[in-house]
Amino acid sequence: MATELEGILAQWLTYFAIYGIMALSFNIEYGFTGIPNFGKVLFVAVGAYAAGVLASTLVLMLAAPALGVEVVASGEPSYCTAAAKVVFSQAGQVLSTTTLFAIFLAAVLAAAVAGAATSIVASFPALRLREDFLAITLLAAGEILRLVTWTSVWPVCSFNGISGIPSPFTHFLGRVDVLYAGLSLLFLLAAWFYTEYATNSPWGRALKAVRDDEVAAEVYGYNVASIRMQSLLVGSALAGIAGALLVFYSGNVNAGTFRPDMTFEVIAAVILGGAANNLGTLLGAAVISALLILMNPSSLDALGVTLPQGLLNALPYLKYVILGIVILLVLMYRPQGVIPEGPLKTPIVEKTRRKLREYLARVGGQPGAGRQ
């Protein structure tokens, strides 16, 4: 039982890290800038595809000659062949830990670049469309990408996907899932520190200015189009990193994973925790990721929870009902989220507040201060 609980905890921490990074990226775009990116899964998928393709290609290049396996492809990528799967399954025998970690880091970097590059293309409609039309456009773009990659062998082997991608912890003994959970949490911590620093900088004030009133922001000299593009670029790069972490956790990349409901799970996390609040966003991601795991029949079985067969069959669909109820309750009774948006803590604001408090303290301590 203890082993099962450890596995579920590691799974929850990994999902929390991945969904936390996705939620932070959506919070930058929607919470701070007001861009309703309903196509968030598009950028997660692009990052996952980039990471999967690069990692599998590098593994083939380095491991196939050492294993003496010849990979010949005809009309499909080399990493889609049966010989490639053999190489992936035995790559740990010939590739060192340093090499595996280098492949992992290169794949994560490629995912971030791919997500950011895709956002540049997506920024064109973002600069020209109203919020509601933009949301529909990005949502449709994500679904188009999923259907195209599902039916085409390029770039991710159609509905079969790329499977067997080796973990960077292949040579480690013990619970590899626990080690990967710790690694994922390190990425989440780095993403949170970066997001907290960026949104509490003058750039964060610019994002909020655009969100609150674009006309007023332009009057005060902000380039609204550029700021919206920057917000999408940063958010999409983070989403790409989340996609890469998901690929190395599952060991495969498949178009069927990146369905539109992933976007709405991220939206639910941000709404629940509190838009424009990074700590609240992480709280929402923790709750949503826990809900997703508990709605899995295998997790309930590991916890020793027995449910009627009919209810077990309905669990995959029941989670959507629960997510909808959570969003409705939050919007009705706590529209600002569990942790509401707070004032920015940019250096100039903090310095101004400190100077103002010092001035008021001096004035208040002077004889005759306050007399009219």
Secondary structure, DSSP 8 states (H G I E B T S, - for coil): -HHHHHHHHHHHHHHHHHHHHHHHHHIIIIIIT----TTHHHHHHHHHHHHHHHHHHHHHHHHHHHHT-----SSS-GGGSHHHHHHHHHGGGTS-HHHHHHHHHHHHHHHHHHHHHHHHHHHHHHHHS-HHHHHHHHHHHHHHHHHHHHH-STTT-GGG-EE----TTTT--S-HHHHHHHHHHHHHHHHHHHHHHHHTSHHHHHHHHHHH-HHHHHHTT--HHHHHHHHHHHHHHHHHHHHHHHHHHHTEE-GGG--HHHHHHHHHHHHHH-TT-HHHHHHHHHHHHHHHHHTSHHHHHHTT----HHHHHHHHHHHHHHHHHHHHHHHHH-TT-SS-------HHHHHHHHHHHHHHHHHHHSTTTT--
